[in-house]
Amino acid sequence: MWTIKHVFDGEYGCEERTEDQKEPMVSVTLVNDSGEERYETVADAWLREKQLDVGSQWPA
């Protein structure tokens, strides 16, 4: 099971999106029960739609 450890919303600063990227993206740090970490980049709207935040279980 992967759990959200951190959400970095870097696109709300001075970073610019590419032409093919229409919506704001966030980087999500995930951690599993063994302490392994992995990173995902997803649309901020998708994260909010799924009501995911720090401590939430990552959907399979």
N, CA, C and O atoms as a Tripos MOL2 file, in Angstrom:
@<TRIPOS>MOLECULE
protein
  240   239    60     0     0
PROTEIN
NO_CHARGES

@<TRIPOS>ATOM
      1 N           0.8440   -1.1730    0.0000 N.3       1 MET1
      2 CA          0.0000    0.0000    0.0000 C.3       1 MET1
      3 C           0.8950    1.2440    0.0000 C.2       1 MET1
      4 O           1.8590    1.3320    0.7600 O.2       1 MET1
      5 N           0.5610    2.1850   -0.8520 N.am      2 TRP2
      6 CA          1.2910    3.4480   -0.9520 C.3       2 TRP2
      7 C           0.4540    4.5610   -0.3280 C.2       2 TRP2
      8 O          -0.7560    4.6410   -0.5390 O.2       2 TRP2
      9 N           1.1190    5.4090    0.4380 N.am      3 THR3
     10 CA          0.4720    6.5180    1.1260 C.3       3 THR3
     11 C           1.1350    7.8180    0.6920 C.2       3 THR3
     12 O           2.3440    7.8530    0.4650 O.2       3 THR3
     13 N           0.3550    8.8810    0.5760 N.am      4 ILE4
     14 CA          0.9000   10.1810    0.1880 C.3       4 ILE4
     15 C           1.6670   10.7740    1.3700 C.2       4 ILE4
     16 O           1.1220   10.9820    2.4540 O.2       4 ILE4
     17 N           2.9510   11.0390    1.1200 N.am      5 LYS5
     18 CA          3.8130   11.6220    2.1450 C.3       5 LYS5
     19 C           3.9010   13.1390    1.9930 C.2       5 LYS5
     20 O           3.9480   13.8700    2.9830 O.2       5 LYS5
     21 N           3.9230   13.6070    0.7350 N.am      6 HIS6
     22 CA          4.1100   15.0390    0.4780 C.3       6 HIS6
     23 C           3.5130   15.3820   -0.8840 C.2       6 HIS6
     24 O           3.5960   14.5940   -1.8260 O.2       6 HIS6
     25 N           2.9110   16.5640   -0.9770 N.am      7 VAL7
     26 CA          2.4040   17.0860   -2.2450 C.3       7 VAL7
     27 C           3.1170   18.4060   -2.4910 C.2       7 VAL7
     28 O           3.0450   19.3260   -1.6760 O.2       7 VAL7
     29 N           3.8050   18.4870   -3.6210 N.am      8 PHE8
     30 CA          4.5290   19.7070   -3.9680 C.3       8 PHE8
     31 C           3.8200   20.3810   -5.1320 C.2       8 PHE8
     32 O           3.7840   19.8470   -6.2400 O.2       8 PHE8
     33 N           3.2620   21.5440   -4.8790 N.am      9 ASP9
     34 CA          2.5320   22.2710   -5.9190 C.3       9 ASP9
     35 C           3.4150   23.3450   -6.5370 C.2       9 ASP9
     36 O           3.0810   24.5290   -6.4960 O.2       9 ASP9
     37 N           4.5240   22.9380   -7.0990 N.am     10 GLY10
     38 CA          5.5210   23.8550   -7.6440 C.3      10 GLY10
     39 C           5.0400   24.7390   -8.7690 C.2      10 GLY10
     40 O           5.6240   25.7950   -9.0120 O.2      10 GLY10
     41 N           3.9870   24.3360   -9.4650 N.am     11 GLU11
     42 CA          3.5270   25.1370  -10.5940 C.3      11 GLU11
     43 C           2.7930   26.3990  -10.1820 C.2      11 GLU11
     44 O           2.4340   27.2060  -11.0400 O.2      11 GLU11
     45 N           2.5620   26.5900   -8.9030 N.am     12 TYR12
     46 CA          1.8750   27.7920   -8.4770 C.3      12 TYR12
     47 C           2.8570   28.9140   -8.1790 C.2      12 TYR12
     48 O           2.4620   29.9890   -7.7260 O.2      12 TYR12
     49 N           4.1440   28.6610   -8.4350 N.am     13 GLY13
     50 CA          5.1570   29.6890   -8.2750 C.3      13 GLY13
     51 C           5.4700   30.3010   -9.6210 C.2      13 GLY13
     52 O           4.5670   30.6680  -10.3730 O.2      13 GLY13
     53 N           6.7480   30.4090   -9.9220 N.am     14 CYS14
     54 CA          7.1580   31.0820  -11.1490 C.3      14 CYS14
     55 C           7.3630   30.1140  -12.3120 C.2      14 CYS14
     56 O           7.6670   30.5550  -13.4210 O.2      14 CYS14
     57 N           7.2060   28.8140  -12.0930 N.am     15 GLU15
     58 CA          7.4260   27.8480  -13.1540 C.3      15 GLU15
     59 C           6.3700   28.0080  -14.2500 C.2      15 GLU15
     60 O           5.2300   28.3830  -13.9760 O.2      15 GLU15
     61 N           6.7590   27.7250  -15.4750 N.am     16 GLU16
     62 CA          5.8220   27.8140  -16.5900 C.3      16 GLU16
     63 C           5.5060   26.4300  -17.1100 C.2      16 GLU16
     64 O           6.3440   25.5280  -17.0860 O.2      16 GLU16
     65 N           4.2770   26.2780  -17.5820 N.am     17 ARG17
     66 CA          3.8630   25.0100  -18.1860 C.3      17 ARG17
     67 C           4.2640   24.9990  -19.6470 C.2      17 ARG17
     68 O           4.4220   26.0500  -20.2680 O.2      17 ARG17
     69 N           4.4290   23.7950  -20.1930 N.am     18 THR18
     70 CA          4.7190   23.6670  -21.6120 C.3      18 THR18
     71 C           3.4220   23.8340  -22.3920 C.2      18 THR18
     72 O           2.3360   23.7890  -21.8120 O.2      18 THR18
     73 N           3.5290   24.0260  -23.6990 N.am     19 GLU19
     74 CA          2.3460   24.2310  -24.5370 C.3      19 GLU19
     75 C           1.3680   23.0700  -24.4750 C.2      19 GLU19
     76 O           0.1550   23.2820  -24.4790 O.2      19 GLU19
     77 N           1.8760   21.8490  -24.4180 N.am     20 ASP20
     78 CA          0.9990   20.6720  -24.4180 C.3      20 ASP20
     79 C           0.4310   20.3630  -23.0340 C.2      20 ASP20
     80 O          -0.3750   19.4430  -22.8930 O.2      20 ASP20
     81 N           0.8250   21.0910  -22.0460 N.am     21 GLN21
     82 CA          0.3730   20.8700  -20.6720 C.3      21 GLN21
     83 C          -0.5760   22.0070  -20.2970 C.2      21 GLN21
     84 O          -0.1360   23.1090  -19.9690 O.2      21 GLN21
     85 N          -1.8670   21.7350  -20.3470 N.am     22 LYS22
     86 CA         -2.8650   22.7830  -20.1840 C.3      22 LYS22
     87 C          -3.2470   23.0510  -18.7320 C.2      22 LYS22
     88 O          -3.6860   24.1560  -18.4130 O.2      22 LYS22
     89 N          -3.0930   22.0740  -17.8490 N.am     23 GLU23
     90 CA         -3.5450   22.2640  -16.4750 C.3      23 GLU23
     91 C          -2.3930   22.1430  -15.4840 C.2      23 GLU23
     92 O          -1.3910   21.4890  -15.7760 O.2      23 GLU23
     93 N          -2.5260   22.7630  -14.3220 N.am     24 PRO24
     94 CA         -1.4770   22.7030  -13.3020 C.3      24 PRO24
     95 C          -1.2410   21.2670  -12.8240 C.2      24 PRO24
     96 O          -2.1830   20.5060  -12.6000 O.2      24 PRO24
     97 N           0.0190   20.9260  -12.6760 N.am     25 MET25
     98 CA          0.4050   19.5940  -12.2230 C.3      25 MET25
     99 C           1.0660   19.7170  -10.8500 C.2      25 MET25
    100 O           1.6190   20.7610  -10.5020 O.2      25 MET25
    101 N           0.9990   18.6320  -10.0790 N.am     26 VAL26
    102 CA          1.6670   18.5760   -8.7810 C.3      26 VAL26
    103 C           2.5270   17.3200   -8.7330 C.2      26 VAL26
    104 O           2.2350   16.3290   -9.4030 O.2      26 VAL26
    105 N           3.5810   17.3700   -7.9420 N.am     27 SER27
    106 CA          4.4220   16.2130   -7.6960 C.3      27 SER27
    107 C           4.0230   15.6140   -6.3580 C.2      27 SER27
    108 O           3.8620   16.3320   -5.3710 O.2      27 SER27
    109 N           3.8650   14.3060   -6.3280 N.am     28 VAL28
    110 CA          3.4210   13.6220   -5.1220 C.3      28 VAL28
    111 C           4.4930   12.6210   -4.7070 C.2      28 VAL28
    112 O           4.9170   11.7940   -5.5150 O.2      28 VAL28
    113 N           4.9320   12.6920   -3.4550 N.am     29 THR29
    114 CA          5.8550   11.7060   -2.8970 C.3      29 THR29
    115 C           5.0210   10.6610   -2.1880 C.2      29 THR29
    116 O           4.2010   10.9760   -1.3260 O.2      29 THR29
    117 N           5.2430    9.3990   -2.5680 N.am     30 LEU30
    118 CA          4.5270    8.2770   -1.9650 C.3      30 LEU30
    119 C           5.4980    7.4410   -1.1560 C.2      30 LEU30
    120 O           6.6770    7.3510   -1.4990 O.2      30 LEU30
    121 N           5.0190    6.8330   -0.0960 N.am     31 VAL31
    122 CA          5.8340    5.9430    0.7250 C.3      31 VAL31
    123 C           5.0150    4.6860    1.0060 C.2      31 VAL31
    124 O           3.8070    4.7560    1.2320 O.2      31 VAL31
    125 N           5.6970    3.5230    0.9880 N.am     32 ASN32
    126 CA          4.9760    2.2830    1.3010 C.3      32 ASN32
    127 C           5.3330    1.8070    2.7020 C.2      32 ASN32
    128 O           6.1060    2.4530    3.4100 O.2      32 ASN32
    129 N           4.7630    0.6710    3.0960 N.am     33 ASP33
    130 CA          4.9640    0.1400    4.4490 C.3      33 ASP33
    131 C           6.4160   -0.2250    4.7390 C.2      33 ASP33
    132 O           6.8190   -0.3070    5.9000 O.2      33 ASP33
    133 N           7.2100   -0.4460    3.6730 N.am     34 SER34
    134 CA          8.6260   -0.7910    3.8430 C.3      34 SER34
    135 C           9.5210    0.4380    3.8800 C.2      34 SER34
    136 O          10.7370    0.3200    4.0310 O.2      34 SER34
    137 N           8.9180    1.6270    3.7420 N.am     35 GLY35
    138 CA          9.7020    2.8570    3.7570 C.3      35 GLY35
    139 C          10.2330    3.2690    2.4030 C.2      35 GLY35
    140 O          10.9390    4.2720    2.3010 O.2      35 GLY35
    141 N           9.9110    2.5160    1.3500 N.am     36 GLU36
    142 CA         10.3410    2.8810    0.0030 C.3      36 GLU36
    143 C           9.5460    4.0920   -0.4480 C.2      36 GLU36
    144 O           8.3730    4.2400   -0.1060 O.2      36 GLU36
    145 N          10.1970    4.9680   -1.2270 N.am     37 GLU37
    146 CA          9.5230    6.1470   -1.7540 C.3      37 GLU37
    147 C           9.4820    6.0850   -3.2740 C.2      37 GLU37
    148 O          10.3680    5.5210   -3.9150 O.2      37 GLU37
    149 N           8.4450    6.6700   -3.8260 N.am     38 ARG38
    150 CA          8.3470    6.8410   -5.2760 C.3      38 ARG38
    151 C           7.6330    8.1540   -5.5230 C.2      38 ARG38
    152 O           7.0050    8.7170   -4.6260 O.2      38 ARG38
    153 N           7.7360    8.6300   -6.7450 N.am     39 TYR39
    154 CA          7.1960    9.9460   -7.0840 C.3      39 TYR39
    155 C           6.2430    9.8340   -8.2590 C.2      39 TYR39
    156 O           6.4820    9.0720   -9.1960 O.2      39 TYR39
    157 N           5.1730   10.5900   -8.2030 N.am     40 GLU40
    158 CA          4.1900   10.6570   -9.2720 C.3      40 GLU40
    159 C           3.9390   12.1240   -9.5890 C.2      40 GLU40
    160 O           4.0380   12.9820   -8.7120 O.2      40 GLU40
    161 N           3.6170   12.4050  -10.8320 N.am     41 THR41
    162 CA          3.1960   13.7370  -11.2410 C.3      41 THR41
    163 C           1.7920   13.6010  -11.8010 C.2      41 THR41
    164 O           1.5580   12.8480  -12.7460 O.2      41 THR41
    165 N           0.8660   14.3310  -11.2120 N.am     42 VAL42
    166 CA         -0.5400   14.2410  -11.6140 C.3      42 VAL42
    167 C          -1.1490   15.6370  -11.6980 C.2      42 VAL42
    168 O          -0.6060   16.6040  -11.1640 O.2      42 VAL42
    169 N          -2.2760   15.7170  -12.3740 N.am     43 ALA43
    170 CA         -2.9950   16.9900  -12.4560 C.3      43 ALA43
    171 C          -3.5480   17.3450  -11.0830 C.2      43 ALA43
    172 O          -4.1030   16.4980  -10.3830 O.2      43 ALA43
    173 N          -3.3890   18.5990  -10.7140 N.am     44 ASP44
    174 CA         -3.9060   19.0670   -9.4310 C.3      44 ASP44
    175 C          -5.4120   18.8280   -9.3330 C.2      44 ASP44
    176 O          -5.9120   18.4610   -8.2700 O.2      44 ASP44
    177 N          -6.1380   19.0320  -10.4320 N.am     45 ALA45
    178 CA         -7.5890   18.8410  -10.4290 C.3      45 ALA45
    179 C          -7.9450   17.3790  -10.1300 C.2      45 ALA45
    180 O          -8.9140   17.1110   -9.4190 O.2      45 ALA45
    181 N          -7.1650   16.4370  -10.6690 N.am     46 TRP46
    182 CA         -7.4120   15.0070  -10.4240 C.3      46 TRP46
    183 C          -7.2190   14.6940   -8.9390 C.2      46 TRP46
    184 O          -8.0180   13.9720   -8.3420 O.2      46 TRP46
    185 N          -6.1700   15.2330   -8.3580 N.am     47 LEU47
    186 CA         -5.8910   15.0070   -6.9380 C.3      47 LEU47
    187 C          -7.0450   15.5310   -6.0780 C.2      47 LEU47
    188 O          -7.4800   14.8610   -5.1420 O.2      47 LEU47
    189 N          -7.5340   16.7290   -6.3990 N.am     48 ARG48
    190 CA         -8.6430   17.3080   -5.6430 C.3      48 ARG48
    191 C          -9.9450   16.5510   -5.8880 C.2      48 ARG48
    192 O         -10.7390   16.3600   -4.9670 O.2      48 ARG48
    193 N         -10.1630   16.1220   -7.1250 N.am     49 GLU49
    194 CA        -11.3720   15.3560   -7.4680 C.3      49 GLU49
    195 C         -11.4570   14.0650   -6.6570 C.2      49 GLU49
    196 O         -12.5320   13.6640   -6.2080 O.2      49 GLU49
    197 N         -10.3020   13.4240   -6.4780 N.am     50 LYS50
    198 CA        -10.2340   12.1720   -5.7120 C.3      50 LYS50
    199 C         -10.1470   12.4180   -4.2110 C.2      50 LYS50
    200 O         -10.1350   11.4750   -3.4200 O.2      50 LYS50
    201 N         -10.0850   13.6990   -3.8200 N.am     51 GLN51
    202 CA         -9.9680   14.1110   -2.4200 C.3      51 GLN51
    203 C          -8.7560   13.4750   -1.7380 C.2      51 GLN51
    204 O          -8.8400   12.9830   -0.6130 O.2      51 GLN51
    205 N          -7.6260   13.4990   -2.4520 N.am     52 LEU52
    206 CA         -6.3840   12.9400   -1.9430 C.3      52 LEU52
    207 C          -5.5150   14.0440   -1.3650 C.2      52 LEU52
    208 O          -5.4180   15.1340   -1.9270 O.2      52 LEU52
    209 N          -4.8890   13.7490   -0.2400 N.am     53 ASP53
    210 CA         -4.0070   14.7090    0.4230 C.3      53 ASP53
    211 C          -2.9790   13.9010    1.2200 C.2      53 ASP53
    212 O          -3.0070   12.6700    1.2140 O.2      53 ASP53
    213 N          -2.0940   14.5880    1.8870 N.am     54 VAL54
    214 CA         -1.0760   13.9280    2.7100 C.3      54 VAL54
    215 C          -1.7670   12.9780    3.6760 C.2      54 VAL54
    216 O          -2.7230   13.3480    4.3570 O.2      54 VAL54
    217 N          -1.2660   11.7370    3.7230 N.am     55 GLY55
    218 CA         -1.8380   10.7120    4.5860 C.3      55 GLY55
    219 C          -2.8560    9.8230    3.8850 C.2      55 GLY55
    220 O          -3.2300    8.7770    4.4160 O.2      55 GLY55
    221 N          -3.3080   10.2230    2.7040 N.am     56 SER56
    222 CA         -4.2850    9.4170    1.9560 C.3      56 SER56
    223 C          -3.6140    8.2120    1.3070 C.2      56 SER56
    224 O          -2.4360    8.2570    0.9510 O.2      56 SER56
    225 N          -4.3730    7.1460    1.1610 N.am     57 GLN57
    226 CA         -3.8930    5.9620    0.4410 C.3      57 GLN57
    227 C          -3.9560    6.2680   -1.0430 C.2      57 GLN57
    228 O          -4.9550    6.7970   -1.5320 O.2      57 GLN57
    229 N          -2.8810    5.9330   -1.7700 N.am     58 TRP58
    230 CA         -2.8040    6.1660   -3.1990 C.3      58 TRP58
    231 C          -3.6450    5.1190   -3.9320 C.2      58 TRP58
    232 O          -3.5200    3.9280   -3.6490 O.2      58 TRP58
    233 N          -4.5010    5.5440   -4.8710 N.am     59 PRO59
    234 CA         -5.3230    4.5680   -5.5980 C.3      59 PRO59
    235 C          -4.4580    3.6410   -6.4590 C.2      59 PRO59
    236 O          -3.4740    4.0660   -7.0630 O.2      59 PRO59
    237 N          -4.8440    2.3900   -6.4960 N.am     60 ALA60
    238 CA         -4.0730    1.3750   -7.2530 C.3      60 ALA60
    239 C          -4.2270    1.5420   -8.7340 C.2      60 ALA60
    240 O          -3.6480    0.7760   -9.5050 O.2      60 ALA60
@<TRIPOS>BOND
     1     1     2 1
     2     2     3 1
     3     3     4 2
     4     3     5 am
     5     5     6 1
     6     6     7 1
     7     7     8 2
     8     7     9 am
     9     9    10 1
    10    10    11 1
    11    11    12 2
    12    11    13 am
    13    13    14 1
    14    14    15 1
    15    15    16 2
    16    15    17 am
    17    17    18 1
    18    18    19 1
    19    19    20 2
    20    19    21 am
    21    21    22 1
    22    22    23 1
    23    23    24 2
    24    23    25 am
    25    25    26 1
    26    26    27 1
    27    27    28 2
    28    27    29 am
    29    29    30 1
    30    30    31 1
    31    31    32 2
    32    31    33 am
    33    33    34 1
    34    34    35 1
    35    35    36 2
    36    35    37 am
    37    37    38 1
    38    38    39 1
    39    39    40 2
    40    39    41 am
    41    41    42 1
    42    42    43 1
    43    43    44 2
    44    43    45 am
    45    45    46 1
    46    46    47 1
    47    47    48 2
    48    47    49 am
    49    49    50 1
    50    50    51 1
    51    51    52 2
    52    51    53 am
    53    53    54 1
    54    54    55 1
    55    55    56 2
    56    55    57 am
    57    57    58 1
    58    58    59 1
    59    59    60 2
    60    59    61 am
    61    61    62 1
    62    62    63 1
    63    63    64 2
    64    63    65 am
    65    65    66 1
    66    66    67 1
    67    67    68 2
    68    67    69 am
    69    69    70 1
    70    70    71 1
    71    71    72 2
    72    71    73 am
    73    73    74 1
    74    74    75 1
    75    75    76 2
    76    75    77 am
    77    77    78 1
    78    78    79 1
    79    79    80 2
    80    79    81 am
    81    81    82 1
    82    82    83 1
    83    83    84 2
    84    83    85 am
    85    85    86 1
    86    86    87 1
    87    87    88 2
    88    87    89 am
    89    89    90 1
    90    90    91 1
    91    91    92 2
    92    91    93 am
    93    93    94 1
    94    94    95 1
    95    95    96 2
    96    95    97 am
    97    97    98 1
    98    98    99 1
    99    99   100 2
   100    99   101 am
   101   101   102 1
   102   102   103 1
   103   103   104 2
   104   103   105 am
   105   105   106 1
   106   106   107 1
   107   107   108 2
   108   107   109 am
   109   109   110 1
   110   110   111 1
   111   111   112 2
   112   111   113 am
   113   113   114 1
   114   114   115 1
   115   115   116 2
   116   115   117 am
   117   117   118 1
   118   118   119 1
   119   119   120 2
   120   119   121 am
   121   121   122 1
   122   122   123 1
   123   123   124 2
   124   123   125 am
   125   125   126 1
   126   126   127 1
   127   127   128 2
   128   127   129 am
   129   129   130 1
   130   130   131 1
   131   131   132 2
   132   131   133 am
   133   133   134 1
   134   134   135 1
   135   135   136 2
   136   135   137 am
   137   137   138 1
   138   138   139 1
   139   139   140 2
   140   139   141 am
   141   141   142 1
   142   142   143 1
   143   143   144 2
   144   143   145 am
   145   145   146 1
   146   146   147 1
   147   147   148 2
   148   147   149 am
   149   149   150 1
   150   150   151 1
   151   151   152 2
   152   151   153 am
   153   153   154 1
   154   154   155 1
   155   155   156 2
   156   155   157 am
   157   157   158 1
   158   158   159 1
   159   159   160 2
   160   159   161 am
   161   161   162 1
   162   162   163 1
   163   163   164 2
   164   163   165 am
   165   165   166 1
   166   166   167 1
   167   167   168 2
   168   167   169 am
   169   169   170 1
   170   170   171 1
   171   171   172 2
   172   171   173 am
   173   173   174 1
   174   174   175 1
   175   175   176 2
   176   175   177 am
   177   177   178 1
   178   178   179 1
   179   179   180 2
   180   179   181 am
   181   181   182 1
   182   182   183 1
   183   183   184 2
   184   183   185 am
   185   185   186 1
   186   186   187 1
   187   187   188 2
   188   187   189 am
   189   189   190 1
   190   190   191 1
   191   191   192 2
   192   191   193 am
   193   193   194 1
   194   194   195 1
   195   195   196 2
   196   195   197 am
   197   197   198 1
   198   198   199 1
   199   199   200 2
   200   199   201 am
   201   201   202 1
   202   202   203 1
   203   203   204 2
   204   203   205 am
   205   205   206 1
   206   206   207 1
   207   207   208 2
   208   207   209 am
   209   209   210 1
   210   210   211 1
   211   211   212 2
   212   211   213 am
   213   213   214 1
   214   214   215 1
   215   215   216 2
   216   215   217 am
   217   217   218 1
   218   218   219 1
   219   219   220 2
   220   219   221 am
   221   221   222 1
   222   222   223 1
   223   223   224 2
   224   223   225 am
   225   225   226 1
   226   226   227 1
   227   227   228 2
   228   227   229 am
   229   229   230 1
   230   230   231 1
   231   231   232 2
   232   231   233 am
   233   233   234 1
   234   234   235 1
   235   235   236 2
   236   235   237 am
   237   237   238 1
   238   238   239 1
   239   239   240 2
@<TRIPOS>SUBSTRUCTURE
     1 MET1         2 RESIDUE 1 A MET
     2 TRP2         6 RESIDUE 1 A TRP
     3 THR3        10 RESIDUE 1 A THR
     4 ILE4        14 RESIDUE 1 A ILE
     5 LYS5        18 RESIDUE 1 A LYS
     6 HIS6        22 RESIDUE 1 A HIS
     7 VAL7        26 RESIDUE 1 A VAL
     8 PHE8        30 RESIDUE 1 A PHE
     9 ASP9        34 RESIDUE 1 A ASP
    10 GLY10       38 RESIDUE 1 A GLY
    11 GLU11       42 RESIDUE 1 A GLU
    12 TYR12       46 RESIDUE 1 A TYR
    13 GLY13       50 RESIDUE 1 A GLY
    14 CYS14       54 RESIDUE 1 A CYS
    15 GLU15       58 RESIDUE 1 A GLU
    16 GLU16       62 RESIDUE 1 A GLU
    17 ARG17       66 RESIDUE 1 A ARG
    18 THR18       70 RESIDUE 1 A THR
    19 GLU19       74 RESIDUE 1 A GLU
    20 ASP20       78 RESIDUE 1 A ASP
    21 GLN21       82 RESIDUE 1 A GLN
    22 LYS22       86 RESIDUE 1 A LYS
    23 GLU23       90 RESIDUE 1 A GLU
    24 PRO24       94 RESIDUE 1 A PRO
    25 MET25       98 RESIDUE 1 A MET
    26 VAL26      102 RESIDUE 1 A VAL
    27 SER27      106 RESIDUE 1 A SER
    28 VAL28      110 RESIDUE 1 A VAL
    29 THR29      114 RESIDUE 1 A THR
    30 LEU30      118 RESIDUE 1 A LEU
    31 VAL31      122 RESIDUE 1 A VAL
    32 ASN32      126 RESIDUE 1 A ASN
    33 ASP33      130 RESIDUE 1 A ASP
    34 SER34      134 RESIDUE 1 A SER
    35 GLY35      138 RESIDUE 1 A GLY
    36 GLU36      142 RESIDUE 1 A GLU
    37 GLU37      146 RESIDUE 1 A GLU
    38 ARG38      150 RESIDUE 1 A ARG
    39 TYR39      154 RESIDUE 1 A TYR
    40 GLU40      158 RESIDUE 1 A GLU
    41 THR41      162 RESIDUE 1 A THR
    42 VAL42      166 RESIDUE 1 A VAL
    43 ALA43      170 RESIDUE 1 A ALA
    44 ASP44      174 RESIDUE 1 A ASP
    45 ALA45      178 RESIDUE 1 A ALA
    46 TRP46      182 RESIDUE 1 A TRP
    47 LEU47      186 RESIDUE 1 A LEU
    48 ARG48      190 RESIDUE 1 A ARG
    49 GLU49      194 RESIDUE 1 A GLU
    50 LYS50      198 RESIDUE 1 A LYS
    51 GLN51      202 RESIDUE 1 A GLN
    52 LEU52      206 RESIDUE 1 A LEU
    53 ASP53      210 RESIDUE 1 A ASP
    54 VAL54      214 RESIDUE 1 A VAL
    55 GLY55      218 RESIDUE 1 A GLY
    56 SER56      222 RESIDUE 1 A SER
    57 GLN57      226 RESIDUE 1 A GLN
    58 TRP58      230 RESIDUE 1 A TRP
    59 PRO59      234 RESIDUE 1 A PRO
    60 ALA60      238 RESIDUE 1 A ALA
